[in-house]
């Protein structure tokens, strides 16, 4: 058995004839070296766990997190690591993932995880962890964050510079950190330009309730002239509400989004939005995790990913000054 191991792992203390014979037999039987066995010797598994929160629709249909996963997969492949995926239930009942119980991964990337119970369990484990776009505030782990507040400030400022003064805000639940930060950026921009924050113009709750939010705003007597949607999905659902209200985009109402998902480009009209570099978030998370795994750093690493304004055709100029 030792001779087989030496042949497969390229050791020099066996004859070339023996090595070739062993490799030929291994190829005929489709033998693949056991990474777990190698891991025992190196005290590494060469696996990285990736944990997402299971939400209402499959991960493959989530236009944001599926792109983050692409970045994670690509970076792991570059570094010769395997991906072990786990979907955490929306209602967490302390079912600790098997890969963490059995320590079959060298570290974990948590993407968008909301459950504080699960985060608390991880605090008691000695395993490298990096959070991507966490939904709650966490200080002691490495994190990859979006520059949400500045991006939202940019979005509101863009509308203001286009002459809008009646600017509404719609988003998912504000118990999610990203939406809360985007709301703060919106308010900060309005205060900076001394524009009143109108309670009736603020509609929150639900990742995909943009239709209802926009419909309610358009029914107001002094309706807004522009809407900042804190995610593109809500913005695009809002498009239908505008159409159903017999109004036109952007002539009667302007809409700006946040995230720059693929649908934003092909919406009619194409959606002006704030671009989030989703693949880069996944890639950077893996790089930071491997620094911890390889003991290149002992302190938590927080990386703030910048965002970018993408101007398309869903915002028009108004003269409200």
C-alpha positions in Angstrom: 0.0 0.0 0.0 2.9 2.4 0.8 4.3 1.7 -2.7 0.9 2.6 -4.3 0.8 5.8 -2.3 4.3 6.8 -3.4 3.5 6.2 -7.0 0.3 8.3 -7.0 1.9 11.1 -5.0 5.0 11.3 -7.2 7.6 10.1 -4.6 11.1 9.3 -6.0 12.0 6.3 -3.9 10.4 3.7 -6.2 11.4 2.6 -9.7 10.0 4.3 -12.8 8.8 0.9 -14.1 6.8 0.3 -10.9 5.3 3.8 -10.9 4.1 3.4 -14.5 2.5 0.0 -13.8 0.7 1.3 -10.7 -0.5 4.5 -12.5 -1.8 2.3 -15.4 -3.8 0.1 -13.1 -5.1 3.2 -11.3 -6.2 4.7 -14.6 -8.0 1.5 -15.7 -10.0 1.5 -12.4 -10.8 5.2 -12.5 -9.0 5.6 -9.2 -9.0 9.1 -7.6 -6.8 9.8 -4.6 -8.9 10.3 -1.4 -8.6 14.0 -0.4 -9.9 13.2 3.0 -7.0 10.8 3.6 -4.5 13.4 2.3 -6.2 15.9 4.6 -5.6 13.8 7.7 -1.9 13.9 7.0 -1.9 17.6 6.2 -4.5 18.4 8.8 -6.5 19.9 5.9 -9.6 18.6 4.1 -9.2 21.0 1.0 -12.9 21.7 1.3 -14.7 25.0 2.1 -18.2 25.1 3.3 -20.6 27.6 1.8 -23.8 28.3 3.7 -26.8 30.2 2.3 -30.1 30.9 4.0 -32.9 29.0 2.2 -35.5 31.5 1.2 -38.8 31.3 -0.7 -37.2 30.4 -4.1 -34.3 28.2 -5.1 -30.8 29.6 -4.9 -30.4 29.2 -8.7 -33.2 31.7 -9.2 -31.9 34.3 -6.8 -30.4 36.9 -9.2 -28.1 38.3 -6.5 -26.7 35.4 -4.5 -26.4 33.0 -7.5 -23.8 35.5 -8.8 -22.0 35.6 -5.5 -21.8 31.8 -5.6 -20.2 32.0 -9.1 -17.4 34.2 -7.6 -17.0 31.7 -4.7 -16.8 28.7 -7.0 -14.3 30.3 -9.4 -11.9 31.4 -6.6 -12.1 28.0 -4.9 -11.3 26.3 -8.2 -8.3 28.5 -8.7 -7.0 27.5 -5.2 -7.8 23.8 -5.7 -10.4 23.7 -3.0 -13.8 21.9 -3.2 -17.1 23.5 -2.4 -19.5 22.0 0.1 -22.9 23.7 -0.1 -25.4 23.8 2.7 -28.8 25.7 2.7 -29.8 26.8 6.1 -33.6 26.7 6.8 -35.4 30.0 7.1 -36.7 28.9 10.5 -33.5 27.6 12.2 -34.0 24.9 14.9 -30.3 24.5 15.8 -29.7 21.7 13.4 -26.0 22.1 13.1 -24.7 21.3 9.6 -23.0 17.9 9.3 -19.9 19.4 7.7 -19.3 21.5 10.8 -20.1 18.7 13.2 -17.6 16.3 11.5 -15.1 19.1 10.6 -15.0 18.0 6.9 -14.3 21.6 5.8 -11.3 23.9 6.6 -13.5 27.0 6.8 -16.9 28.4 6.1 -18.3 31.3 4.0 -21.7 32.4 5.2 -23.7 34.3 2.6 -26.6 36.5 3.7 -27.3 34.5 6.8 -30.0 36.0 9.1 -30.3 33.5 11.9 -28.5 34.9 15.0 -28.9 31.4 16.7 -26.6 29.9 14.1 -24.1 32.8 14.3 -24.0 32.2 18.1 -23.2 28.5 17.6 -20.3 29.4 15.3 -18.9 31.7 17.9 -18.1 28.7 20.1 -16.3 26.8 17.3 -12.7 27.1 16.3 -13.3 27.3 12.6 -12.4 30.1 10.2 -15.5 32.0 9.1 -16.1 34.8 6.6 -19.5 36.5 6.3 -20.8 37.9 3.0 -23.5 40.5 3.1 -24.7 39.5 6.6 -28.3 40.4 7.5 -27.4 41.2 11.1 -24.5 43.1 12.7 -21.6 40.8 13.5 -18.3 42.2 14.8 -16.0 39.3 15.6 -15.9 37.5 12.2 -14.3 38.5 8.9 -16.8 40.1 6.6 -17.3 41.2 3.0 -19.8 44.1 3.0 -21.4 46.3 0.3 -21.0 50.1 0.6 -24.8 50.3 1.0 -25.1 53.7 2.7 -22.9 55.5 0.2 -24.5 53.7 -2.7 -28.0 54.8 -1.5 -26.7 58.3 -1.0 -25.6 58.3 -4.6 -28.9 57.0 -5.8 -30.9 59.7 -4.0 -28.4 62.4 -5.0 -28.8 61.4 -8.6 -32.5 61.9 -8.4 -32.1 65.2 -6.7 -29.6 66.4 -9.3 -32.2 65.4 -11.9 -34.6 67.9 -10.3 -36.7 65.6 -8.2 -37.8 66.7 -4.7 -40.7 64.2 -4.0 -38.6 61.1 -3.7 -40.0 57.9 -2.2 -38.2 54.9 -0.8 -39.2 51.2 -1.1 -37.4 48.2 0.3 -37.6 44.8 2.0 -37.7 44.5 5.7 -35.5 47.0 7.6 -34.4 44.2 10.0 -32.0 43.3 7.2 -28.8 45.2 7.6 -28.3 46.0 3.9 -31.8 47.5 3.6 -31.4 49.5 6.8 -28.1 50.9 5.6 -29.6 51.9 2.3 -32.5 53.6 4.1 -29.9 55.6 6.1 -28.2 56.6 2.9 -31.5 57.8 1.4 -32.3 59.8 4.5 -28.8 61.3 4.7 -29.0 62.5 1.1 -32.4 64.2 1.6 -31.2 65.9 4.8 -28.1 67.0 3.0 -30.2 68.8 0.4 -32.8 70.0 2.9 -35.6 68.0 1.4 -38.3 66.9 3.8 -38.5 63.1 4.6 -42.2 62.3 4.1 -43.4 59.3 6.0 -46.1 58.4 3.4 -43.3 58.1 0.8 -41.6 55.2 2.8 -42.8 51.7 2.1 -40.9 48.7 3.4 -41.4 44.9 3.9 -41.0 42.0 1.6 -38.2 41.3 -1.0 -40.7 41.2 -3.9 -43.6 43.5 -2.8 -42.5 46.3 -5.1 -45.8 46.1 -7.0 -47.9 46.8 -3.9 -45.5 49.5 -2.6 -45.5 51.4 -5.9 -49.2 51.0 -6.4 -49.8 52.6 -2.9 -47.4 55.5 -3.7 -49.1 56.2 -7.0 -52.5 56.4 -5.3 -51.3 59.3 -3.0 -52.8 62.7 -3.8 -49.4 64.3 -3.8 -47.6 61.3 -5.3 -43.8 61.2 -5.6 -42.1 62.0 -8.9 -39.3 59.5 -8.3 -38.9 56.2 -6.4 -35.6 54.8 -5.0 -36.0 51.0 -4.7 -33.4 49.4 -2.4 -33.3 46.3 -4.6 -33.8 45.9 -8.3 -36.4 43.2 -8.0 -38.7 45.6 -6.1 -38.0 48.2 -8.8 -38.9 45.9 -11.6 -42.1 44.7 -9.9 -42.9 48.4 -9.5 -42.8 48.8 -13.3 -46.0 46.8 -13.6 -47.7 48.9 -11.0 -46.9 52.0 -13.1 -48.2 50.4 -16.2 -51.4 49.2 -14.4 -51.9 52.7 -13.1 -52.0 54.0 -16.8 -48.8 55.9 -16.2 -45.5 56.0 -18.1 -41.9 55.4 -17.1 -40.0 57.6 -16.8 -42.3 60.5 -18.0 -44.8 60.3 -15.1 -42.6 58.6 -12.5 -38.9 57.8 -12.4 -37.5 54.7 -10.7 -33.9 53.9 -9.6 -32.8 50.5 -8.2 -29.9 48.9 -6.4 -27.9 45.8 -7.2 -27.7 45.8 -11.0 -29.0 42.3 -11.6 -29.3 41.0 -15.2 -33.0 41.9 -15.5 -32.1 45.5 -14.9 -30.5 45.7 -18.4 -33.5 44.2 -20.3 -36.3 45.8 -18.3 -38.4 48.3 -20.3 -37.1 51.0 -19.9 -33.7 49.7 -18.8 -33.3 50.4 -15.1 -30.9 53.0 -13.7 -29.4 51.4 -10.7 -26.4 51.1 -8.3 -24.1 48.3 -9.4 -22.9 45.8 -6.7 -19.9 43.7 -7.8 -21.4 40.3 -6.7 -18.9 37.9 -8.2 -16.0 39.9 -6.6 -17.7 39.7 -3.2 -17.6 35.9 -3.5 -14.1 35.8 -4.7 -12.8 38.2 -2.0 -14.6 36.2 0.7 -12.7 33.0 -0.4 -9.3 34.9 -0.5 -9.9 36.3 3.0 -11.0 32.9 4.3 -7.9 31.1 2.9 -5.7 33.8 4.6 -7.2 32.7 7.9 -7.0 29.0 7.1 -3.3 29.4 6.1 -2.6 31.5 9.3 -1.5 34.5 7.2 -3.7 36.6 9.5 -5.1 36.2 13.0 -7.4 39.3 13.1 -10.8 39.6 11.4 -10.7 41.2 8.0 -13.5 43.5 6.9 -13.7 44.4 3.2 -16.0 47.1 2.0 -16.9 46.6 -1.7 -17.5 49.9 -3.5 -20.5 50.4 -5.7 -21.1 52.3 -9.0 -23.9 54.3 -10.5 -25.2 52.8 -13.7 -27.2 55.3 -15.7 -29.9 53.9 -18.0 -33.4 55.1 -19.1 -35.7 54.9 -16.1 -35.1 58.4 -14.7 -36.1 61.6 -16.4 -35.3 65.3 -15.5 -37.9 67.3 -13.6 -38.0 71.0 -12.8 -39.2 71.1 -9.2 -36.8 73.7 -7.8 
